[in-house]
């Protein structure tokens, strides 16, 4: 394969801004130097040249000097409702190719209520929900306790704890108020799905008719060609049922290296097929590219019926604890191979390789 000059773009935790009153988990979704080094080593192992650039305004002047063929983008951004889309917008202004989804999809997916509106419109299964701008807004008639409360525009389960599951009106108002005040954004409230949480990762790009809509003919073949599905992953939460009960920010960050990751998840093959199909459907209607991860809850009260929680079109690539990397490892795909699979998907999409 042709060798390319690649700029790795990310936001390092050590470079993140800080201010008085900042939430303690503000930068939990930013990357470590270990992750950046691993990505660069993966690219260089395939013969490519690579340099790292912090994803901020300095890119406007520094990136054109480097003259990359393509950027490997994992920038989370720092400020704004569409922060994950800011660097891709800059790259499109500079007309520089980049890996991963384009800015519209990144902005849309970070806004969880807006994502759920799209899923609902396409009749894809997602829990009933309501977005709260104020803690005293009336609760929609289709919502019944228990409910689940989280920030509308955060990742890495920021703002998610055992208190996120609410059983009474008082608990609901208290948690909604907490989210709005702490994260300075609306709270997403949805029906709590009692059961198991499973995530499905995929690499590649859909081929064939992939407009952001589902086929009108319900009997049409399921469109998922071009995507490589990694084994579904489930985190064993039984040891934490008393303290967390859900896949909380504390588990994802502080205890990530101690968790028992079940991959492939112990679920029937027909359910795996259904999850893959639903993941591809979300990938399609959201307009994702190159790689993504879709999170589900399996409802214990409906024979493990899957409900779509969200899509992450910018999944973490930490060589040790990121979900996508763990799924790849279970499939026999190393971190190095996974990184280069994502790169090759983007190169093919841009017509830079066949």
N, C-alpha and C positions, 0 to 999 in steps of 0.2 A: 504494500500500500504506500501511496505517496506520503511523505513526511511533511508535517505542518508546524508553523510557528504559532504557539498557543499562549494566550494570556489567561491565567487563572484569576478570576475575579471573585472576591468574597469580602465579608465583613468580619474581622477578627474581634473577639471579645475584648482583647487587651487594648484595642484602638477605639472602643465605643465611648461616647460621651457620657458624663455622669452629672447629676444635679441633685439638689436637696429635695427630699421627698420622693425620689424615684422608687418605683416598686422593686423589691429585691430580685424579682425574676424577670426584670425588664429585658435583659440581653441573653436569656437562656437559649434562644434559638440561633445565636451567632456562633461562629466557628472558631475552633482552636488551631494553633499552628500545626499541631499533629495532623489534623485533617487536611490542611493545605499541602503539607509536605507529602502526605500519602498520595494525594491526587497528582501532584507534580511528578512523583516517582513513577506512578502508573503511566502517565503520558510519556515520560522519557524512556520508560522501558520498551515502548513501542516505536522508539526512534524519533519522536517529536521533540522539539525544543520548547521550553516553557519558562515563563516568569510570572511571579505573583504581583497583583496590584490590588490595593485596598479599594473597595467599591465606594468611592466618594467623588466629589467634584474635581479632584486632581486628575481623574481619568480624561477629562476634556483636553488637557494638554499633554499628559504623560503617555496615554495609549497611542495616539497618532505617531509619537516618536518611536515606539516599539514596532509599529506596523504589523500587528498580528494577522494571521490568515483567518483565525476564528478565536472566540473567547469561550472558555469553559466557565459558565456563570453559575454561581451559587449564592449571589448576594441577597441578603435578607432586608437590607436597608435599615434606617434608623428612625425616620419620622414620617408621619402621614398615613392616611388610610390605604394608600396604594404603594407603600414603600418598596415592596418586592418588585414592582414594575418600573421603578425609577431608573435603575441602571440599564435594563433592556431598552427603555425609551431613549436614553442617551446613546446607546449603541446603534439604534436604528437611525438616529440623527447623524451619526458618524458613518453609517452604512457599513458596519462591521458585523459579520455573522456571529451568532452565539448559540450555545447549547440550551436546550430546555424550551419551555413554553414562552410564547410572546407576551408582550406587556398586558394585552387585554385579559388574557386568561389568568395571569398572575394577580392582577388587580381584582378580578372577579372572585377567584378562589380564596383570597385572603378575607373577603367579606362573606362570612359564613351564611348569614341570612339571605344574601342575594344568590349565593350558590344554591341554597335550598329552594328558593323560588323557581330557579331554572329546573331543578330536579323535579319539583312538584308539577310544573307545567308539562314536562315530558312524561309524567305519570310513572316516574321511577320512585321506588319505595324509600321514603325518608320520614322520620318522625314528625308529627304535627308540631308546629313551632309558632313563636311570636317574638318579635323584636321589641325590646323595651328601651325607650329613651328616658323614661321617668319611672321611678319605683312605684308610683301610685296609679299607673295605667290599669284599666280594667282588664281582667284576664279573658282571653277568647273562650267562647263556649265549647270549642272542640278540644280544649286542654283539660286534662284530669290529673290529679296527683297520683303517684309521685311525678315530679318534674325535674328537669336537669337544667342548671344555670351555668353559663360560661360567657366569657368576653366574645364579642362579635368578630374581632379582627386580630386574633393572636394565634401563635402556634406553640408547639411543644407543651400542650396542655396547660399553658399559662392561665392562672386563675381557677384551675380545676383541682378540687380537693374533696374530702368526704362530705363537706358542707354543700357541695354542688348539687347533691340529690336532696330535694326539698319535699316535705310531706304535708305541709300546712301553709295556709295563706301567710301567716306570720313569718315562717322560714323563707318563703318565696320573696316577700318584700325586703327582708333583711339581706338576702344574698344578692338580689338585683341591685339594691342600693350600694352594697359593697363593691360590686363589679363596676358600676358606673363611676363611683367616686375614685376607686383605686386606679382604673385603667383609662379613665377619661374617654369612654366610648359606650355605645349601647350594649345592653346585655341580651344574649340569645337564650330564650327559654324554650325547651322542647320536651315532648313526652319522654319520660325515662323508659328506656327499653331494658327490662330485666333479662339478663342473659350473659352472653359471652361477647368479647370484643376481638375482632379479627381484622387484620390489614392485608391487603393484596397489592404487591408492587408489580410494575410492568416496565419494560424497556422497548423502544421501537416507535413506529408510527403506523397508524392505520392506512391501509391501501384501499382503493376502490372509492365508492361514494361515501365521503366523510363530512358532508355538510353538517352544521351543528343542529341536527334534528334526527329523530329516530325514524326508521322506515314507516311509511303510512300503512303498509301491509303488515299486520301482526304476524303473518305466516312467512314473511320474507326471511331469508337466511340471516343468522346473527352475524353482524359485521364486527369481526375482531381480528381479521387477517392483518399481519404486519406487526402485531404486538407479541412480545415474548413475556409470558406470565411467570413470575417467580412463585415459589410455594407460599401459600397463605401462612401468616404467622399469628400466634396467639400468645399473650403473656399470662403466665400462671399467677392469678391474683389471690388464690386461696390463702397463702400465708399472710396476706395483708387485708383480709376481709374486715377485720375489726377497725383498723386504722384508716384505710383508704377506700376499699370497696370498688373504686373505679381506677382507671389508668391515669393517675393524677400527675401533676407536675413534679411532686416530690419523688414519685417512683421513676419518672422519665429522666430526672436530672440527678438527684442525690443518690438514688439507689440503683441506677441503671445497670451498673456492672454486677449487681447482686441478684438480679431478676432471673427467673427461669423462662427462657424464650422457647416456646413450643413451635418448632418449625421443621417440617410441615405441621400445621395445626391438626389435631386429631379430629377430623370431620370427614363425613362420607364423600366419595368421589363426585357424586352427583351434585352435592352442595358446593364443592370446589368449582365445578363447571358453571354453576349458577353465579357464584361470586365473580369468576373471571368474566362472564358475560356482562354482569352489572358494572364491573370496573371498566370494561371497554366502553360501555354505554356512557358512563360518566366522562371518561377520557374524550369521547366523541363530542358530546353536547357542550362540554366546556372548552373545546378547541385546544386540548393539550398536545404537547410535542415531546418526543424523545424519551421521557421517563415520567413516572408519576406513581403515587401511592394512594389507594382509596381505603378509607376506614369504614368498617361495618360494626353493627351490633346485631347479634343473633338472638331473637326473642324466644326465651324458654317457654313462654305461654302460647306460642304459635308454631310449635314444632320446629323451632330454630329458624324461623323466617328471617332473612337478612334485611336490615334497614341500613341505608347509606347515611353515614354521618357527614363526611366531607371528603374532598380530594386535596391532596398535597402535590401540586405540580413542581415543587422545588424540594424534593425529599432530601433529608440529611445524608451525608456520605462519610460520616465518621467511620474509620476502619474497624472500630470495635463494637459500637453500641447502636448505630443507626439501623432502623428497621429494614430498610432496603438492602443494606449490606448483609444483615443477618439472614434475610431471605435468600440472597444470592449465595451465601456460604452453604446454606442447606441444599441448594441446587447444584453445588459443585462449582460455582462461579466465584472466583476470588475477587477481592476488592479491585485489584489491577484490571482484571477482565471486565468487571462491571463498569468502571470508569471509561474504559475504551469502547465498550458497547454503546454507552451514552454518546460519546464523541462521534462514533461511526454513524449512529442514527442521525445526528445533526448534519454531518458531512454529506450523507446521502440526500437528506432533505434539501440542502442547498445546492445539490448537483456538483459537489466538489469531489466526490468519488462515485463510482458506479455501485 
